[in-house]
Amino acid sequence: MARYAFLITLLFTLNTFAQDAPAGLSVFKAKCMMCHGADGQANTTMGRQVNAANLLSADVKKLSAAEMKDVVTNGKGSMPTFSDQLSPEEIDAVVGYVRAMEKNAK
């Protein structure tokens, strides 16, 4: 029974990320791209200046969705807080977009 509950939760989460990816792109472009770059690897002038995280790195990939939401919401290190700029739905969408970006990275 627990196995089925886990699978249902996993499928729901993956579906949510897949649906959020297109909406998350516009949020990513507006709020994240300056530091993290279009490819998420933080290879931008600003990204290098603030030591932005490479979103395709193993350290970022191992974060849970809840941990990623917390970083976007509350900031961490040189990452500023976005709780005053993004709605919870926009934060969910951008996390979904980053997860899709990680999945599609080669």
N, C-alpha and C positions, 0 to 999 in steps of 0.2 A: 504494500500500500504506500509506504513512504517513497519507494522508488518511483511509483506513478506520479505522486505529488511533485517530486523533484523534476521529473520529465515535463510535466505540464507547466511548472514554473519556468523551467529553462526555455521551453518553446514560446511561452508568452513573452519572456524577456527578449529573446532573439527577434520575435515579430515586432515588438515595440521599438527595438533599435533599428530594424529595417524600415519601419514607417517613419521614424524620426529623422533618418538620414537626409532626405531632401530638404526638410524644414531646417535642419541643423546646418546645412551648407550656408544659408544666408546669414545665420548667426555667426558661424565660423568666419565668414568673409568680413563681417562688420566688426567683430570683437577679438578674434584670435589670430587672424592671418598676419597681422603686422609683426608679431613676435614669432609665431610658430611656422609661418610660411604656408604656401598653398599645399605643400606636400606633408606638412606637420613635423618636419625635421628640424625646425628652428634655425635654419641656415639663412637668416636674414640679418641685416645690420642691427636692428633692434633686438632680435633674438640673441645675437652674440653679446650685445651690450648688457642685457639683463640675465644672461645665462638661462634662457628659456628651455624648458624640457623638450626633448625630442619625443613627440607623441607616438612614434613608432618603436621607441626603445623598449627593451624587456622590462625595465622598471615601471614604465607607464602601462604596458600591456598587462602586467600582473595586478594592477589595481582593479578592485571591483567597481561596478557602476556606482555604488553608493560612495565609495572613496573618491571617485572622479567628480561626482556631483559636489562633494564636500570641498574639494580643491577649487572648483569653479565658483562655488557659492561664497566660500570664506577666504579664499586665497591660501597661498603657502609659499614660503620663501619669497622670491621676487614676483611671484604671480599675485596680481591684485585681486581683491574681492569683486565679484560681479553681482552680488545679491541686490545691490541698488540699481543695477542696469539691466538685468535680465529677469524674466519671470521664471518660476519653477518649470514651466512647460518649455521655455526656451533653453533652459539649462539641460533638461532631459533631452531635448532635440540635439543640442550640440554634443552631448556625450554620445548619443546614438550615432551622430555623424563621425565622431572620432573613432568609435568602435568599427564602423563600416570602413573607414580609411585604413585602420590597422588590418582588417580582414583582407582588404584588396591590395595591400602593399606586397611587393615581391621581395 
